[in-house]
Amino acid sequence: DPTARRRIAALLRAVALLAPRHPGLRLAIVGPGAEDDDLRMHAAALGITEIVAHVGQRLDQQAVLSAAELAWVAAGGDNAAFGYLDLMALRVPVLAERDALSSRYVADGICGVLLAQPDPGTMAARIAVLLAHGERRSAMGNAGRARVTRDFSEQDMVDGFERATEIARDRSRWRT
């Protein structure tokens, strides 16, 4: 996905800006985009290969995500929605590019940070603030967990799928 690749490349540049002042900083790229050779070369060109792990798809992905201090969702569509919800359920503050989907799930400044565009300098500045304020990250994580629990329950998802199935069955509603 070119959009996800662009977002990850911007994050790599932001991490390169942060690395000199944050020696413990580590980045794990999780999901199908992690195996992209262009992103590996980009990390190498930035001199950050030692702090970037290309994790890929894993059976213990939830454990990897729950260990994060914060997470950038680079995916789009349904994958992004599930990413936001999974991270918030795990109490991990979410960083994402502001669009209609991210705005629906991530309350900016409450459950995470939404950026107008994936600009490396802006991303680095926002990440630096969050890295410096553990209590703020914790509050965002707790707010995200509360939002998922309150607004996106498993039963609500099942009910939504059932409604969609009923609508799909009624072919008279289909437009051609």
C-alpha positions, 0 to 999 in steps of 0.5 A: 500500500503506497499510503502506508509506505509513505506514512512509515517512511515519514515515521522512520525520518521522525525516529532518525530525528529523535534518536540522538536525544532518546538513546533508548528509542526503539521502533517495531514495524508490525504487519505486512508492510514490515517486510518492505525492502525499500523501508529497510533501505530507507532505515539504513540510509537514515542510520537507524537500522540498529533501533528498527525491528521489522517484526512483520506478521506474528502470532503474538502480535498483541504482546508486541503491541501491548509493550509499545509506549505509543504506536503509529497506525500507517494502514488505511481502511478496515485495517486502520480501524482495527489497528486503532481499536486494538491499540486503544484496547491495549492502553497504547496511545495512538498516533495517526494521520488525521482523516475521517476514519482516524477522527471517528476512532481516536479522540485527538489529544485524549486517546492519542494524537492526530496529525494533519499530515505525516511530516517528520519534524512535526511527528518528532516534536509530538512524539518527543512530548509524549516520550517526556510525559509518561503520565500523559501517555498513561492517561491517553492509554486509559482513555483509549481503553475506556472508549473502546470498552464504552463505544466499541463492544464486541456485541455492538460489532456483532449487531452491526454485522447482523444489520449489514447482513439483513440489508444485504439480503434485501436485494430491493435496497440494492442500487445499480 
